[in-house]
Amino acid sequence: MMTFLLVVHGLLALALVGVILMQKSEGGGLTGGGSAGGLVSARGAADLLTRTTAILAALFILSSLGLAMLANSRTTTRPIDTSLARGAPPIASDLPVVPAEPATTQAPQSAAPEAANEVPLAQ
């Protein structure tokens, strides 16, 4: 039943897209001109496409609601399958606390302390 409704829903969507793309952006229909009366005139085609769009849109919304209700009615509560579950990682409170090493405030010693005191001679 669900597969049938999904196929119908897809066909309705394709038909709706097709009918919308056939319409002109100004609200016209299939043809730009023609006789004043009849179904294939600009006015008649616009009315036909407008009605067809409205009917297809209503059917699309109804099928969407029907699919949602059908999917909701099929939902059952099932226990969670834990057969493939891995061991849980340790929680932060379970880890041992390692104190941080104190920061050193001494400057690094240079290799030649005498060289730092010498001033270069101007030439």
LUMMI-68809 format. One line per field, with one value per residue (C-alpha): residue number from 1; x, y, z; residue in three letters. Coordinates in pm, 1 decimal. Example, Ala and Ser with C-alpha at 12.3 -4.5 7.8 and 13.67 -1.06 7.14 Angstrom:
2
nr	(1/2) .
u	(1230.0/1367.0) .
v	(-450.0/-106.0) .
w	(780.0/714.0) .
rest	(ala/ser) .
END
This chain:
123
nr	(1/2/3/4/5/6/7/8/9/10/11/12/13/14/15/16/17/18/19/20/21/22/23/24/25/26/27/28/29/30/31/32/33/34/35/36/37/38/39/40/41/42/43/44/45/46/47/48/49/50/51/52/53/54/55/56/57/58/59/60/61/62/63/64/65/66/67/68/69/70/71/72/73/74/75/76/77/78/79/80/81/82/83/84/85/86/87/88/89/90/91/92/93/94/95/96/97/98/99/100/101/102/103/104/105/106/107/108/109/110/111/112/113/114/115/116/117/118/119/120/121/122/123) .
u	(0.0/279.2/465.6/153.7/88.3/451.1/429.3/102.3/257.2/556.4/334.4/126.1/444.1/566.0/225.8/208.8/553.8/462.6/135.8/303.5/582.0/329.2/174.0/298.6/428.0/159.3/-110.8/-153.8/-198.0/-58.5/-111.2/-43.4/-347.8/-629.8/-1002.8/-1209.6/-1397.3/-1302.1/-1080.4/-755.6/-785.0/-555.2/-834.9/-962.6/-616.9/-538.3/-860.4/-791.6/-433.8/-537.8/-804.5/-569.9/-301.6/-546.9/-677.1/-328.3/-209.6/-504.1/-440.6/-68.6/-141.2/-395.6/-150.4/118.8/-110.8/-216.1/144.6/227.9/-65.1/20.5/384.7/277.8/42.2/316.3/554.6/591.9/811.1/1096.5/1378.9/1714.0/1945.1/2266.3/2428.0/2677.5/2740.0/3099.4/3216.9/3140.9/3441.0/3545.0/3372.6/3595.5/3531.5/3665.3/4003.4/4292.9/4381.8/4741.0/4869.7/5015.3/5386.2/5468.6/5580.4/5945.4/6009.2/6385.8/6520.7/6717.6/7091.2/7297.7/7604.1/7840.3/7742.3/8046.2/7939.7/7614.2/7805.2/8035.5/7955.1/8057.6/8311.5/8221.0/8448.1) .
v	(0.0/237.8/168.9/230.9/561.5/667.1/595.9/789.9/1074.6/1085.2/1086.8/1368.3/1567.6/1517.9/1609.1/1919.5/2033.1/1970.4/2164.6/2455.5/2470.7/2478.4/2799.6/3140.2/3365.1/3625.2/3369.4/3265.5/2911.6/2687.8/2923.2/3292.2/3358.9/3193.5/3224.7/3400.4/3084.9/2727.5/2527.6/2589.0/2966.7/3161.9/3218.1/2859.1/2706.5/2932.4/2832.4/2462.6/2481.4/2684.9/2431.3/2140.2/2298.4/2352.4/1994.7/1843.7/2061.0/1951.1/1583.8/1626.3/1774.7/1502.8/1230.9/1394.0/1394.2/1035.7/919.7/1099.4/939.4/597.1/632.9/744.9/451.1/205.3/338.3/98.5/119.6/-125.7/-182.7/-40.5/-302.0/-294.4/-601.0/-388.1/-133.0/-70.8/-7.1/346.5/580.0/678.4/977.7/1274.6/1227.9/869.8/976.6/1027.1/1386.1/1472.4/1804.4/2041.1/2112.8/2460.2/2706.0/2810.7/3183.6/3169.7/3297.2/3046.3/3073.4/3168.7/2975.6/3275.2/3509.6/3732.6/3793.6/3954.3/4227.6/4321.4/4623.7/4614.8/4871.8/5131.9/5142.6) .
w	(0.0/92.0/-233.5/-439.6/-265.3/-311.7/-685.6/-713.0/-512.6/-747.8/-1055.8/-908.9/-845.0/-1202.5/-1346.0/-1128.9/-1241.5/-1604.5/-1585.5/-1409.6/-1668.6/-1954.4/-1825.3/-1925.7/-1651.7/-1729.5/-1660.5/-2022.4/-2143.6/-2415.3/-2706.9/-2758.6/-2973.1/-3160.2/-3201.2/-2939.2/-2836.1/-2770.9/-2542.8/-2727.4/-2721.8/-2492.2/-2242.6/-2253.8/-2217.4/-1923.9/-1750.6/-1817.4/-1690.2/-1386.1/-1293.0/-1360.3/-1142.3/-858.2/-877.6/-896.4/-606.5/-392.2/-477.3/-403.1/-60.4/17.9/-83.2/130.7/431.2/359.6/339.2/663.2/845.4/703.7/809.4/1157.0/1200.9/1106.8/1368.6/1657.7/1959.4/1939.5/2183.5/2082.1/1933.2/2132.4/1974.5/1781.3/2054.3/2151.8/2501.8/2608.5/2623.9/2975.2/3121.6/3206.1/3578.1/3558.1/3421.6/3663.8/3738.8/3641.0/3777.0/3522.7/3538.4/3669.4/3406.8/3416.8/3453.0/3394.1/3065.6/2865.0/2916.9/2616.8/2514.7/2543.1/2827.9/2764.1/2405.3/2519.6/2711.1/2423.6/2213.0/1846.3/1746.3/1490.5/1186.9) .
rest	(met/met/thr/phe/leu/leu/val/val/his/gly/leu/leu/ala/leu/ala/leu/val/gly/val/ile/leu/met/gln/lys/ser/glu/gly/gly/gly/leu/thr/gly/gly/gly/ser/ala/gly/gly/leu/val/ser/ala/arg/gly/ala/ala/asp/leu/leu/thr/arg/thr/thr/ala/ile/leu/ala/ala/leu/phe/ile/leu/ser/ser/leu/gly/leu/ala/met/leu/ala/asn/ser/arg/thr/thr/thr/arg/pro/ile/asp/thr/ser/leu/ala/arg/gly/ala/pro/pro/ile/ala/ser/asp/leu/pro/val/val/pro/ala/glu/pro/ala/thr/thr/gln/ala/pro/gln/ser/ala/ala/pro/glu/ala/ala/asn/glu/val/pro/leu/ala/gln) .
END
